[in-house]
Amino acid sequence: MKILEQKATMIQATNRPLGLVAKAYRTCYRSIKRPGYNETAFVRGLIKKGHETPLEHVSATFELLTDRGVMAEITRHRTGIAFSVQSTRYVRQEDGVEFIRPVGMGKHEDTWGEGMTHAENIYLELLGEGARPEQARSVLPNSTATRIIVTANLREWMHIMRLRRHKSAHPQMRELMAQIYNGLIKWCPWAFECMED
C-alpha cells in the first residue's frame, strides 16, 4: 500500500495569454491601441463588465494526482474542458494500491489506514483468484489514487475556481484547487486578481 499526497502540476499553457485575450477583445469592439493604452486595464475592465468569451481563446493543462472522489466531482465540469483519466478497469495495481491521504482526517487517520489496508488486501485477493482489474476495482474506495490530465480554457478555470475554492466545497477539492490556483495566478495574474476583486 502506498499513501500519497494529492498534487497538481501545470504542464502546459498558452504563451502570452494577455496579448491574445486583448486582441480578441479589440476584435469584438474593433478598437485600436490608442496612446496611453494599458492592455491589462483594458482586459480587466471588460472582465469586470462580464464579457468573458475572449477568455476562451487561452487554456492551461494540469496533471493531477488525486483521489477517485475528487475525480468524480471535477469531471462534472463539461464546458470548455477535456479530461484523460487513469483507468481502474485496465490498470492492474498488483504492486500495491495507491491511496491519497484525506485532508483533515486527524485522529481518524489510523482507522482510515486500516480500511485502506483491508480494501487493498481484498483487491489483491480477487486478482489472485483470476478476477480482471475491472472486477476487482469494485472493492476500492474513493481514496484510491488516480491521475488526470485536464485542459480548460481560462473562462472555465475561473468558473471552476469560483465554485471549487469556496468554503462550502469539499476540503480535499479545496486543497487541490489551491494548488491549481497558484499555477493559474502565476500564468494569468490579471484575470485572477480581477476575479478576486
ABEGO torsion letter per residue (X at the ends): XBBBBBBBBBABBBBGAAAAAAAAAAAAAGBBBBBGBBAAAAAAAAAAAGBAAAAAABBBBBBBBBBAAAAAAAAABABGBBBBBBBAAABBBAAEBBBBBBBGAEAAAAAAAAAAAAAAAAAAAAAAAGBBAAAAAAABBAABBBBBBBBBBAAAAAAAAAAAABAABBAAAAAAAAAAAAAAAAABAAAAAAAAX
